[in-house]
Amino acid sequence: MNMDTDLIGTLADLGGTLASLGFAGWLIIHLLRLQTTERADWMAKDTDNDKALQDLIGKTNERSSKMEESVTLLTEVLRRFETKLDTIK
């Protein structure tokens, strides 16, 4: 009878240990799957943000070019105005 009791005790101890190991394994796999999903979500957001940034850079370059043209035109107008003033004196 002592051997039966020892066997039952050993099985009870192993059952708790195996259950703990099984839960730990499941938790690790679950967290890895969540991490994979989260990484995919962040990559999608990052791609969207990259596209928005590229659009913003393109618009900024376009406006900068237009401003440069305006400054060039204004400089030319001022130069002509100065020339006209010099001829009037």
SELO-513333 format. One record per residue: z, y, x of N, C-alpha, C in turn; residue in one letter. Coordinates in steps of 0.02 Angstrom, whole numbers, padded with zeros to 5 digits, always signed. Layout:
<recs>
ZYXZYXZYXa/...
</recs>
This chain:
<recs>
+00000-00060+00041+00000+00000+00000+00000+00063+00043m/+00032+00062+00099+00035+00119+00143-00035+00137+00167n/-00076+00086+00180-00144+00098+00202-00186+00130+00147m/-00176+00110+00085-00212+00140+00029-00193+00214+00021d/-00131+00229+00030-00108+00298+00024-00137+00341+00081t/-00138+00312+00140-00167+00348+00197-00242+00360+00187d/-00277+00311+00161-00349+00317+00147-00362+00371+00095l/-00323+00372+00043-00331+00422-00010-00315+00492+00018i/-00264+00498+00058-00247+00562+00089-00302+00587+00135g/-00330+00541+00175-00385+00559+00220-00446+00582+00181t/-00462+00544+00128-00519+00564+00086-00507+00631+00053l/-00446+00645+00032-00430+00709+00001-00438+00766+00052a/-00414+00753+00113-00422+00804+00165-00495+00816+00182d/-00533+00762+00189-00604+00769+00204-00642+00803+00147l/-00622+00789+00085-00656+00819+00028-00649+00895+00029g/-00589+00920+00043-00579+00992+00047-00617+01023+00104g/-00618+00988+00160-00655+01013+00219-00730+01014+00205t/-00755+00959+00177-00826+00956+00161-00846+01007+00108l/-00803+01017+00059-00817+01068+00008-00820+01137+00040a/-00774+01152+00086-00773+01216+00120-00836+01225+00163s/-00855+01173+00199-00916+01175+00239-00978+01184+00196l/-00979+01149+00140-01036+01155+00094-01041+01226+00066g/-00984+01254+00046-00984+01323+00020-01006+01372+00074f/-00981+01363+00135-01000+01408+00190-01075+01404+00203a/-01103+01343+00203-01175+01335+00212-01215+01368+00157g/-01193+01359+00095-01227+01390+00038-01223+01466+00044w/-01166+01493+00064-01157+01565+00070-01203+01593+00124l/-01209+01558+00179-01253+01581+00233-01325+01583+00209i/-01348+01530+00176-01417+01528+00150-01428+01583+00098i/-01380+01592+00054-01385+01644+00002-01391+01714+00034h/-01349+01727+00084-01351+01793+00117-01416+01803+00156l/-01442+01751+00186-01506+01756+00221-01563+01772+00172l/-01561+01740+00114-01613+01755+00063-01607+01826+00038r/-01546+01849+00028-01536+01919+00007-01561+01968+00060l/-01547+01951+00123-01569+01994+00178-01646+01997+00181q/-01678+01940+00170-01751+01938+00170-01779+01982+00114t/-01750+01977+00055-01772+02018-00002-01760+02092+00013t/-01702+02108+00039-01685+02177+00055-01733+02205+00108e/-01748+02165+00158-01794+02188+00210-01863+02201+00182r/-01887+02158+00136-01952+02169+00105-01952+02234+00064a/-01897+02247+00028-01891+02309-00010-01893+02370+00035d/-01856+02367+00091-01855+02423+00137-01924+02434+00169w/-01958+02380+00184-02025+02386+00213-02073+02419+00164m/-02068+02402+00100-02110+02433+00049-02095+02507+00044a/-02031+02524+00043-02011+02595+00041-02035+02632+00103k/-02029+02599+00161-02050+02630+00223-02125+02642+00223d/-02163+02595+00197-02236+02604+00193-02253+02662+00147t/-02219+02667+00090-02230+02723+00044-02212+02790+00078d/-02157+02791+00113-02136+02852+00148-02185+02871+00204n/-02211+02821+00239-02261+02834+00291-02323+02865+00262d/-02345+02840+00204-02405+02867+00172-02392+02939+00149k/-02333+02952+00121-02317+03020+00099-02314+03067+00159a/-02288+03044+00215-02284+03085+00275-02354+03100+00302l/-02398+03050+00301-02466+03061+00324-02502+03112+00279q/-02491+03107+00214-02521+03156+00168-02494+03226+00183d/-02430+03232+00194-02399+03296+00209-02426+03325+00274l/-02434+03284+00324-02461+03307+00388-02533+03331+00378i/-02572+03293+00339-02641+03313+00326-02645+03380+00291g/-02602+03390+00240-02602+03453+00204-02579+03511+00249k/-02530+03497+00291-02505+03548+00337-02559+03568+00386t/-02595+03520+00413-02650+03535+00459-02705+03576+00425n/-02719+03558+00363-02771+03594+00325-02750+03666+00314e/-02688+03676+00293-02663+03745+00281-02658+03784+00346r/-02639+03751+00399-02636+03784+00464-02705+03807+00486s/-02755+03766+00474-02823+03784+00491-02846+03844+00450s/-02829+03844+00385-02847+03901+00343-02812+03964+00365k/-02749+03958+00386-02712+04016+00410-02744+04042+00475m/-02765+03997+00517-02798+04017+00580-02863+04055+00565e/-02901+04031+00516-02962+04066+00496-02946+04135+00468e/-02892+04140+00429-02872+04204+00401-02851+04253+00455s/-02814+04228+00505-02793+04271+00560-02853+04294+00600v/-02900+04250+00611-02961+04268+00647-03000+04321+00609t/-03006+04312+00544-03041+04360+00502-03005+04427+00501l/-02940+04426+00495-02900+04487+00494-02905+04523+00561l/-02904+04486+00615-02912+04516+00682-02980+04550+00688t/-03032+04518+00662-03099+04548+00664-03102+04612+00622e/-03070+04610+00563-03069+04670+00520-03032+04727+00555v/-02975+04711+00585-02937+04763+00621-02976+04790+00681l/-03011+04746+00716-03052+04769+00772-03106+04816+00749r/-03140+04800+00693-03192+04843+00666-03162+04910+00641r/-03104+04905+00611-03071+04966+00586-03052+05011+00645f/-03028+04981+00700-03011+05020+00759-03073+05052+00789e/-03128+05013+00791-03190+05039+00817-03214+05098+00774t/-03208+05091+00710-03229+05144+00663-03186+05206+00674k/-03121+05197+00683-03076+05254+00695-03093+05288+00760l/-03112+05249+00811-03130+05279+00876-03193+05321+00870d/-03240+05299+00829-03302+05337+00821-03291+05401+00781t/-03242+05403+00738-03228+05461+00697-03194+05515+00740i/-03156+05498+00789-03120+05546+00831-03167+05584+00870k/
</recs>
